[in-house]
Amino acid sequence: MTAGLEASPADVAPRYQRFTDRRVLVTGASGGLGGQVCALFRAEGARVIGLDVVPSDGVMACDLADPASIAGVVGAALAELGGLDVLCNVAGIQTFAKLEDLSADLLHRHLAVNTVGPILMAQAVAGSLAESRGNVVTVASISALMGQPYNAAYCASKAGVLLGMRALAVELAGRGIRVNCVSPGGIDTPMITGAAESLPTDVDWTLIAKSQSVIPGFMPPADVAEAILFLASDAAASITAANLVVDRGVIW
Ligand SMILES: NC(=O)c1ccc[n+]([C@@H]2O[C@H](COP(=O)([O-])OP(=O)(O)OC[C@H]3O[C@@H](n4cnc5c(N)ncnc54)[C@H](O)[C@@H]3O)[C@@H](O)[C@H]2O)c1
């Protein structure tokens, strides 16, 4: 169970065994959502390798902003797993900035990690996924779907990865590979705290308050991980090019 939160149904439900011996690669595995995704896949019998730029227990070091890092680490991970059934692109970054404070560097960094990295990951594993008739699940965001103030870098990067993944779904369908996205609203993870700290002090809160979820509060990571596992499972065999929004009903 996530510290400080009420139990999510996902924390207490008996698990199906949908992924027995399936081989799964998860980026952002040291983070709040990625760690939960790894745990749920393992609870359902999968063999999981996690990747992250911040090394943690059992997680391989990989910088998604560095194509050479992706190529090297993915090659080693595929060799260790002996192929691949599921790629989960979970890693991401978010820093708020007002337009006048946005730097090209900040914009490029968001695009590198949130947009280019997941597409290069898919490229690196496509051959293995074609052999297993596997699938890709990428975490976009509701920020891909709406204009959010002080969030242009993140919104642009998430909208980019959402449509990039949809393009791959079309391109890879003939090779038996499904490609889907999950778009979460606010999740109780370190990203929320870090992003909040980057919010400038002199913002217009009426703009920020325009998007609210009808079920209040941040979501436990397990609730979003459940959606990721569903899309990765055989139960979603007819779902590709989809974007599953998990946001407690955000209206704007
Ligand atoms: N937390 C939220 O409210 C929220 C809402 C919508 C979408 N998301 C998305 O969910 C995903 C998971 O985020 P989270 O909430 O678990 O945040 P998190 O900060 O806990 O985890 C993100 C992980 O990505 C890793 N990462 C960052 N840069 C990387 C790089 N260059 N290479 C490899 N790994 C890198 C970080 O080290 C971290 O472990 C992200 O894609 C995020 O954009 C989060």
The ligand as an SDF file (V2000), in Angstrom:
LIG
                    3D

 44 48  0  0  0  0  0  0  0  0999 V2000
    2.3160   12.1390  -10.8570 N   0  0  0  0  0  0  0  0  0  0  0  0
    1.3580   12.6390  -11.6230 C   0  0  0  0  0  0  0  0  0  0  0  0
    0.4680   13.3710  -11.1610 O   0  0  0  0  0  0  0  0  0  0  0  0
    1.2840   12.2910  -13.0850 C   0  0  0  0  0  0  0  0  0  0  0  0
    0.1460   12.6720  -13.8140 C   0  0  0  0  0  0  0  0  0  0  0  0
    0.0750   12.3390  -15.1680 C   0  0  0  0  0  0  0  0  0  0  0  0
    1.1000   11.6390  -15.7630 C   0  0  0  0  0  0  0  0  0  0  0  0
    2.1890   11.2920  -15.0220 N   0  0  0  0  0  0  0  0  0  0  0  0
    3.2340   10.5330  -15.7030 C   0  0  0  0  0  0  0  0  0  0  0  0
    3.4250    9.3270  -15.0130 O   0  0  0  0  0  0  0  0  0  0  0  0
    4.7470    8.8440  -15.2650 C   0  0  0  0  0  0  0  0  0  0  0  0
    5.3740    8.4040  -13.9600 C   0  0  0  0  0  0  0  0  0  0  0  0
    5.5910    9.5430  -13.1540 O   0  0  0  0  0  0  0  0  0  0  0  0
    5.5350    9.4710  -11.5590 P   0  0  0  0  0  0  0  0  0  0  0  0
    4.3270   10.2120  -11.1550 O   0  0  0  0  0  0  0  0  0  0  0  0
    5.7420    8.0760  -11.1060 O   0  0  0  0  0  0  0  0  0  0  0  0
    6.7810   10.3940  -11.2080 O   0  0  0  0  0  0  0  0  0  0  0  0
    8.1660   10.0090  -10.5080 P   0  0  0  0  0  0  0  0  0  0  0  0
    8.9440   11.2600  -10.5440 O   0  0  0  0  0  0  0  0  0  0  0  0
    7.9140    9.3430   -9.2050 O   0  0  0  0  0  0  0  0  0  0  0  0
    8.7950    8.9440  -11.5000 O   0  0  0  0  0  0  0  0  0  0  0  0
    9.3620    9.2770  -12.7400 C   0  0  0  0  0  0  0  0  0  0  0  0
   10.6020    8.4350  -12.9190 C   0  0  0  0  0  0  0  0  0  0  0  0
   11.1710    8.7290  -14.2070 O   0  0  0  0  0  0  0  0  0  0  0  0
   12.5670    8.7200  -14.0340 C   0  0  0  0  0  0  0  0  0  0  0  0
   13.2490    9.5000  -15.0670 N   0  0  0  0  0  0  0  0  0  0  0  0
   13.2980   10.8550  -15.1720 C   0  0  0  0  0  0  0  0  0  0  0  0
   14.1030   11.2150  -16.1780 N   0  0  0  0  0  0  0  0  0  0  0  0
   14.5730   10.0620  -16.7230 C   0  0  0  0  0  0  0  0  0  0  0  0
   15.4640    9.7790  -17.7780 C   0  0  0  0  0  0  0  0  0  0  0  0
   16.0830   10.7460  -18.4710 N   0  0  0  0  0  0  0  0  0  0  0  0
   15.7200    8.4720  -18.0800 N   0  0  0  0  0  0  0  0  0  0  0  0
   15.1440    7.4850  -17.3640 C   0  0  0  0  0  0  0  0  0  0  0  0
   14.3050    7.6950  -16.3440 N   0  0  0  0  0  0  0  0  0  0  0  0
   14.0170    8.9680  -16.0190 C   0  0  0  0  0  0  0  0  0  0  0  0
   12.7930    9.3480  -12.6590 C   0  0  0  0  0  0  0  0  0  0  0  0
   14.0860    9.0710  -12.1400 O   0  0  0  0  0  0  0  0  0  0  0  0
   11.6740    8.7310  -11.8600 C   0  0  0  0  0  0  0  0  0  0  0  0
   12.0660    7.5450  -11.1990 O   0  0  0  0  0  0  0  0  0  0  0  0
    5.4710    9.9870  -15.9680 C   0  0  0  0  0  0  0  0  0  0  0  0
    5.5160    9.7340  -17.3620 O   0  0  0  0  0  0  0  0  0  0  0  0
    4.6020   11.1810  -15.6840 C   0  0  0  0  0  0  0  0  0  0  0  0
    4.7400   12.1900  -16.6420 O   0  0  0  0  0  0  0  0  0  0  0  0
    2.3120   11.5850  -13.7040 C   0  0  0  0  0  0  0  0  0  0  0  0
  1  2  1  0
  2  3  2  0
  2  4  1  0
  4  5  1  0
  4 44  2  0
  5  6  2  0
  6  7  1  0
  7  8  2  0
  8  9  1  0
  8 44  1  0
  9 10  1  0
  9 42  1  0
 10 11  1  0
 11 12  1  0
 11 40  1  0
 12 13  1  0
 13 14  1  0
 14 15  2  0
 14 16  1  0
 14 17  1  0
 17 18  1  0
 18 19  2  0
 18 20  1  0
 18 21  1  0
 21 22  1  0
 22 23  1  0
 23 24  1  0
 23 38  1  0
 24 25  1  0
 25 26  1  0
 25 36  1  0
 26 27  1  0
 26 35  1  0
 27 28  2  0
 28 29  1  0
 29 30  1  0
 29 35  2  0
 30 31  1  0
 30 32  2  0
 32 33  1  0
 33 34  2  0
 34 35  1  0
 36 37  1  0
 36 38  1  0
 38 39  1  0
 40 41  1  0
 40 42  1  0
 42 43  1  0
M  CHG  2   8   1  16  -1
M  END
$$$$
